[in-house]
Amino acid sequence: MPDTTSLEQSQETDYRPGTLPEVFRLTERLARRLRAIQRRTVDAVGLTPPQYVVLDALWERDGRPLKDLAAIAHCTRPTVTGLVDALERKRLVTRRPNPDDRRSLLVTLTEEGRALRGSAPTVADIYRGCCSGLNPAETRRLAALMKKLDSSLATWEVAR
């Protein structure tokens, strides 16, 4: 018969405040909440969250190569191509040849895409509204710790 006492003690230890299992549970919960906030926000303008990320990048600087948009959206080039295809069907962006590199295309906003900026909240507005409990120093510290954790996980993942 297994020793349930030691299993229960191990689980209690793992789920104490400030332990890594708590950090991972909180991370998952925060990711779900942020996705829900993003969906509600961008649904109002008829976009998906990834489409919004692409548009937001173009509102910041128009005329970006697909590879840059893929990096910004944290997705593959085929995925960003699909996103741009959908945005083209909505007449929000267009593709044109890159004058600096014949092998690549630049994604640019149409008039409709530029006009949408006024009716859509910025990413900064979304996060500022939902994360007002963090001051700038706390936000920078949190970002630094999350990057450190991400790097640690990536190193561990590669070693496996």
C-alpha positions as CSV (number, residue, x, y, z in Angstrom):
1,M,0.0,0.0,0.0
2,P,1.5,3.4,-1.0
3,D,2.4,5.9,1.7
4,T,-0.3,8.5,1.2
5,T,1.1,10.7,4.0
6,S,4.4,11.4,2.2
7,L,2.5,12.0,-1.1
8,E,0.2,14.5,0.7
9,Q,3.1,16.2,2.4
10,S,4.9,16.5,-1.0
11,Q,1.9,18.1,-2.6
12,E,1.5,20.5,0.3
13,T,5.1,21.5,0.0
14,D,4.8,21.9,-3.8
15,Y,1.8,24.2,-3.6
16,R,2.9,26.5,-0.8
17,P,3.0,30.2,-1.7
18,G,6.2,31.3,-3.4
19,T,7.1,27.8,-4.8
20,L,7.7,27.1,-8.5
21,P,4.5,25.0,-8.8
22,E,2.5,28.1,-7.6
23,V,4.3,30.3,-10.1
24,F,3.4,27.9,-13.0
25,R,-0.2,27.7,-11.9
26,L,-0.4,31.5,-11.6
27,T,1.2,31.8,-15.1
28,E,-1.4,29.6,-16.6
29,R,-4.2,31.4,-14.9
30,L,-2.8,34.8,-16.0
31,A,-2.5,33.7,-19.6
32,R,-6.1,32.6,-19.7
33,R,-7.3,35.9,-18.2
34,L,-5.1,37.9,-20.6
35,R,-6.4,36.0,-23.6
36,A,-10.0,36.6,-22.5
37,I,-9.3,40.3,-22.1
38,Q,-7.7,40.5,-25.5
39,R,-10.6,38.6,-27.1
40,R,-13.2,40.8,-25.6
41,T,-11.3,43.9,-26.6
42,V,-10.5,43.0,-30.2
43,D,-13.9,41.3,-30.9
44,A,-15.4,44.8,-30.7
45,V,-13.5,45.7,-33.9
46,G,-13.9,42.3,-35.6
47,L,-10.4,41.0,-35.2
48,T,-8.7,38.0,-33.6
49,P,-6.0,38.7,-31.1
50,P,-3.2,37.6,-33.5
51,Q,-4.6,39.8,-36.2
52,Y,-4.7,42.7,-33.8
53,V,-1.1,42.1,-32.9
54,V,-0.1,42.4,-36.6
55,L,-2.2,45.6,-37.1
56,D,-0.8,47.1,-33.9
57,A,2.8,46.5,-35.2
58,L,1.8,48.2,-38.5
59,W,0.2,51.1,-36.7
60,E,3.5,51.5,-34.8
61,R,5.6,51.3,-38.1
62,D,3.9,50.7,-41.4
63,G,5.6,48.7,-44.2
64,R,7.1,45.7,-42.3
65,P,8.4,42.5,-43.8
66,L,6.5,39.3,-43.1
67,K,9.4,37.9,-41.1
68,D,9.4,40.9,-38.8
69,L,5.6,40.5,-38.2
70,A,6.2,36.8,-37.4
71,A,8.7,37.7,-34.8
72,I,6.5,40.3,-33.3
73,A,3.5,38.0,-33.2
74,H,5.7,35.1,-31.9
75,C,4.6,32.8,-34.7
76,T,6.0,31.1,-37.8
77,R,6.1,32.7,-41.2
78,P,3.3,30.4,-42.5
79,T,1.1,31.4,-39.6
80,V,1.7,35.2,-40.1
81,T,1.1,34.7,-43.9
82,G,-2.4,33.3,-42.9
83,L,-3.0,36.3,-40.6
84,V,-2.0,38.7,-43.4
85,D,-4.2,36.8,-45.8
86,A,-7.2,37.3,-43.5
87,L,-6.4,41.0,-43.0
88,E,-6.1,41.4,-46.8
89,R,-9.6,39.9,-47.1
90,K,-10.8,42.5,-44.6
91,R,-9.1,45.1,-46.8
92,L,-7.0,46.3,-43.8
93,V,-3.6,45.6,-45.3
94,T,-1.9,44.9,-48.6
95,R,1.4,43.5,-49.7
96,R,3.9,45.2,-51.9
97,P,7.5,44.4,-53.1
98,N,10.2,45.3,-50.7
99,P,12.5,47.8,-52.5
100,D,15.4,46.8,-50.3
101,D,15.0,43.0,-50.9
102,R,13.4,41.6,-54.0
103,R,12.8,38.3,-52.3
104,S,10.5,39.7,-49.6
105,L,7.3,41.6,-49.4
106,L,6.2,44.4,-47.2
107,V,2.9,44.5,-45.4
108,T,1.3,47.9,-45.4
109,L,-1.9,49.4,-44.1
110,T,-4.7,50.4,-46.3
111,E,-6.8,53.5,-45.6
112,E,-9.3,51.2,-43.8
113,G,-6.5,49.7,-41.8
114,R,-5.2,53.1,-40.7
115,A,-8.8,54.3,-39.9
116,L,-9.4,51.3,-37.7
117,R,-6.6,52.5,-35.3
118,G,-8.9,55.3,-34.1
119,S,-11.7,52.8,-33.1
120,A,-9.4,50.1,-31.6
121,P,-7.7,50.5,-28.3
122,T,-3.9,50.2,-28.4
123,V,-2.1,47.3,-26.7
124,A,-0.7,49.8,-24.2
125,D,-4.3,50.9,-23.4
126,I,-5.4,47.4,-22.9
127,Y,-2.6,46.5,-20.6
128,R,-2.6,49.8,-18.8
129,G,-6.3,49.3,-18.0
130,C,-6.1,45.7,-16.8
131,C,-2.7,46.0,-15.0
132,S,-3.0,49.3,-13.2
133,G,-2.0,47.7,-10.0
134,L,1.6,47.5,-11.1
135,N,3.8,50.5,-11.2
136,P,6.5,50.8,-13.9
137,A,9.3,49.5,-11.6
138,E,7.3,46.5,-10.7
139,T,6.5,45.9,-14.3
140,R,10.1,46.0,-15.3
141,R,11.1,43.7,-12.5
142,L,8.3,41.2,-13.4
143,A,9.4,41.3,-17.0
144,A,13.0,40.6,-16.0
145,L,12.0,37.7,-13.8
146,M,9.8,36.2,-16.5
147,K,12.5,36.5,-19.1
148,K,14.9,34.7,-16.7
149,L,12.3,31.9,-16.2
150,D,11.7,31.6,-19.9
151,S,15.4,31.3,-20.6
152,S,15.8,28.7,-17.9
153,L,12.9,26.7,-19.3
154,A,14.3,27.0,-22.9
155,T,17.7,25.7,-21.6
156,W,16.1,22.8,-19.8
157,E,13.9,22.0,-22.8
158,V,17.0,21.9,-25.2
159,A,18.9,19.6,-22.7
160,R,16.1,17.1,-22.8
